[in-house]
Amino acid sequence: MTAVATIAQILTNAARALRGCSDSPRLDAELLLGKVLGLSRSSLVAHDARPLDAGDERVYAELLHQRVRGVPIAYLTGEREFWSLPLIVTPAVLVPRPETESLVQHALQVMPENVPICVLDLGTGSGAIALSLASERSLWNITAVDLSPQALEVAAQNSAALKLPRVKWRLGNWFDAVPSERFHLIVSNPPYIADEDQALASLAAEPVMALTAGRSGLDALSAIIAQAPRHLHAGGWLVLEHGATQAPAVTDLLAQYGFASVSTFSDFSGKPRVTLGTHTQH
Ligand SMILES: C[S@@+](CC[C@H](N)C(=O)[O-])C[C@H]1O[C@@H](n2cnc3c(N)ncnc32)[C@H](O)[C@@H]1O
């Protein structure tokens, strides 16, 4: 008769197997087992002498196999926390990154708090930015756009699950989805990786349309900056996330299209990631 493995033994072995492919092997092992057993991480520890039944062990082995092959943990668990909101995440959307919380922070800071303004989130994906803003500002009238119908489905599911139904979801190519509308604030974390960038190899599980933007990586940022003045009220703000080396190019583009008070801010790990500017004239 073969010995039945306990939760403690399974976790030790899994963390060892994940060592080469994850920065947080033990955490990943616990999150995946928690998903299979429907238990929190603290419950796993509290019950770590419990034996695993064969069915659960098989399901867990399959999830581990996918993680070893590079599938992001968020796609395997189906969720990711962003701005303290538990978001549903599927392979149709970019896994929201902690650095994007810095964009949310600057967007909140740049506008007055208790004024009912119109806000646009371009390339909303899971809805991470739009829903974070909606959770903080009940008076804001927020519209969010994506070119991917599958991404908008995930965003709408998040909107319902989080009981933040005020965001309007629009399908389309950047401003084509809101052709004659103007906003007080436009935010975007668009694709900004160059088509041939070697970093793409480690991002193969995520949708390519969420990642790449032409030879220089600046195609989406350029298109948004060029069209934004026609969609901003006088004195409105554009707040953009970009790659860590792209701040000078984004600053130049903003100046070229008439933006003032242009500044760049670093994310929580010190990389220049968010650039914003205001448009004062039409
Ligand atoms: C980097 S992801 C950002 C997702 C989300 N805002 C976040 O921060 O996690 C970029 C998003 O832009 C969308 N996108 C790409 N090209 C687009 C276009 N031409 N028009 C509208 N959305 C586009 C992608 O589908 C993707 O959801």
The ligand as a Gaussian input file, in Angstrom:
#p B3LYP/6-31G(d) Opt

LIG

0 1
 C       -1.111000      46.708000     -20.870000
 S       -2.784000      46.152000     -21.007000
 C       -3.491000      47.073000     -19.647000
 C       -4.678000      46.405000     -19.004000
 C       -5.161000      47.113000     -17.716000
 N       -5.483000      48.501000     -17.960000
 C       -4.101000      47.026000     -16.626000
 O       -3.471000      48.036000     -16.343000
 O       -3.912000      45.940000     -16.062000
 C       -3.315000      47.054000     -22.435000
 C       -4.772000      46.855000     -22.849000
 O       -4.968000      47.637000     -24.047000
 C       -5.841000      46.925000     -24.907000
 N       -5.622000      47.425000     -26.279000
 C       -4.607000      47.141000     -27.130000
 N       -4.746000      47.817000     -28.275000
 C       -5.891000      48.559000     -28.153000
 C       -6.554000      49.471000     -29.009000
 N       -6.082000      49.757000     -30.226000
 N       -7.685000      50.066000     -28.562000
 C       -8.169000      49.785000     -27.312000
 N       -7.574000      48.916000     -26.451000
 C       -6.445000      48.316000     -26.872000
 C       -5.444000      45.470000     -24.708000
 O       -6.487000      44.598000     -25.115000
 C       -5.164000      45.436000     -23.195000
 O       -6.322000      45.075000     -22.479000

